[in-house]
Amino acid sequence: MYRYDQYDQRIVDERVAQYRDQTRRYLAGELSDDEFRPLRLQNGLYIQRQAPMLRVAIPYGLLASRQLRKLAEIARKFDRGYAHFSTRQNIQYNWPRLEDTPDILAELASVEMHAIQTSGNCIRNITTDQFAGVAPDEVVDPRALAEILRQWSTFHPEFAALPRKFKIAVNGAQSDRAVVRVHDIGLEFLRNEAGELVVKVWVGGGLGRTPIIGQVIHDALPWQHVITYCEAILRVYNRYGRRDNAYKARIKILVKALGIEAFKHQVEEEWAFSKDGPGTLTQAELDRVSAYFVPHAYDKLADCDPDFNEKAATHPAFAAWLKRCTHPHKVPGYRAVTLSLKKTGIAPGDATADQMDIVANLADQYSFGELRVSHEQNLILADVKLSALFDLWQTARAAGLATPNIGLLTDIICCPGGDFCSLANAKSIPIAQAIQERFDNLDFLFDLGDIELNISGCMNSCGHHHVGHIGILGVDKDGSEWYQISLGGSQGNETTLASVIGRAFAAADVPDVISKIIDVYVEQREGDEPFIDVVRRLGLDPFKARVYGAPATAKKELANV
Amino acid sequence: MSNLIKNGAIVADTWTLVPYPAIDETVQKQAGKVVQFKVTGTEAASPELIAQVQIPAGQVIVPLTVFRARKDELAPRIAAGEIGVWLESFELVEDLVASIDDINTLPLIAYDFPKFVDGRGFSAATLLRTRYGYKNELRAIGDVLRDKLYFMKRCGFDAYQIRADRSAEDALASLRDFSEPYQGAVDEPLPVWRRHARA
């Protein structure tokens, strides 16, 4: 993976010094709350319900074991012994003291990490496919370009105070696991007919209050121009994006208001000036950064291991875990492994410091000392030999990291919600737990197959509820917490936005509602038909009828929402 | 004492900023559409208001609207090099460029940052310096605080009117917050990988 050179290290070190002084001035009363806010936000520090929350960047979700150990150490030393992996491949500490945050940043800098631009109205952490570099369907390993984009976006002076936050995702596989279509800019790297690396550029996607699927602004941009083209997009947005209303300030609103053609015209006009300028990438620079991401020294193995086969055949629990938690690898004899952070009773995405240490050890022992964080809030060991899976599984199981539920109903994407977040309208973690408890029968879950259930505690949609097969949104009605259910969302190459089924429910009713939705699916599915296909085939009506009673009543109640 | 930083030092300000006369009510237009906001955003100064602006003698920085509407009246002073122009954050540098034959006949352009978090000035300054070749003083005015100075400098500002309640002395140090930026910008057009051989 990428290693800092003197320039990278100096920037994070100087950032620690700068932030330390900003914090000192704030604590000394030299900066007002309003003045300190944008400064701390650009460094991932929120003031939350209970305490500050510090969000640390995990660029494109890639971590070394020594970095994870440092994250564990920080959790013990400065927090309450755990942390939360977020839907943007970052990690969040919920209980640090403001006074300690400069020291935390110094600790992070010692392992080539930072919290730069993890919040605030700037370019955020660049995210990508958690299986980058190992997925069999990969066209281009996107990590070198993600790292180049990370460097370019870090303290970009022109885009330091955008109208609103700005998220870029990068995908290099046939199957889109980076959800590029719901990002402000989505970059899909692919090869054209001549075999050259080009970029399909999506713009104006996003979830939040107004979910919009991005549109293609460039079909096949030669990769050398990716930075100057992004700069042109950002300049048009910085100048013309709305600043009068924070809810209408994302680039998606500008793109929608202008129309993609008019927006593209402005971008192309702007780009004409910078195209082929010094921001244009060179093969030498791509090669330099790519050298950090060369394939590991894999053993030459058969894609079959008799001992492994025997264990899989005789240990049903191991077999179940293999089915849900291991994934194909481009190298024969290897698999990628997802360690589930979705054990019933644990807030989705949370990991204790001890678990982090165990995962770091597993990474060292079985996976070249590296791991990844997925936007589904799980951890991935990307390069594990077939022959090592059984031992790995036993260790992971003992650590509560082997729940075989990846892609199943209980692999819930969930924001921290009202328990922690001051933006939230409602709690989300207890809802996730209630659903996990309701559906705790693994055989039944396996029978249901792939179902994505996503929960957000407010309109900001950190829990990606708009693109969940089942989405749950916490809303505030007259000061109490209610939950709106939607169906039919999906991520990936066929990204769709979910539709709300009707009036919202009290927290206690949510598991029953989900049960009724699942009942309809079980009754109506044909053969192995997945949940999302049934929703697409039948539409919302049969689900509404079951949840709300007769259609006439449902309509009447809908009017009351 | 002056709170003006110019070319890396605190200097006396020889210019007078000419504001609009105070009016009873500032109307913030709620832009109905983005396309509209793009052009206006905030209530533009009315012809009456522009006419009312009092322009004192000496080196003065006048609003863009006044510069454009009262150019004939200002012509001798422009020729004498004692007229600078300031822009509001929603005003477009293109409008300034279009209203003058040679942008470098202006000794000073100032750009207003109405709020610390309004970053439109970063693009405006970049355009003035790169696309339009402006070479003279480019001054940040308004809510100008030390923690944005480094970004302002990188985008081509060379003068900063630090907010009156803050120390310009303290702010000076922030111009050196970072020694080797990653990306190219106005002050250093080459990205770090073009400036140095990296491992």
Interface residues (C-beta under 8 A of the other chain):
Chain A: D5 Y7 R10 I11 E14 R15 Q18 Q22 E35 P38 L39 N121 Q151 W152 S153 T154 F155 H156 P157 E158 F159 A160 A161 L162 R235 N238 R239 Y240 G241 R242 R243 D244 N245 K248 I253 L254 A257 L258 F273 G277 P278 G279 E285 R288
Chain B: Q28 K29 Q30 A31 K33 V34 V35 F37 K38 G41 L92 F116 V117 D118 G119 R120 F122 S123 A124 T126 T130 R131 L145 D147 K148 Y150 F151 M152 K153 R154 C155 S174 D177 F178 S179 E180 P181 Y182 Q183 G184 A185 P189 L190 P191 V192 W193 R194 H196 R198 A199
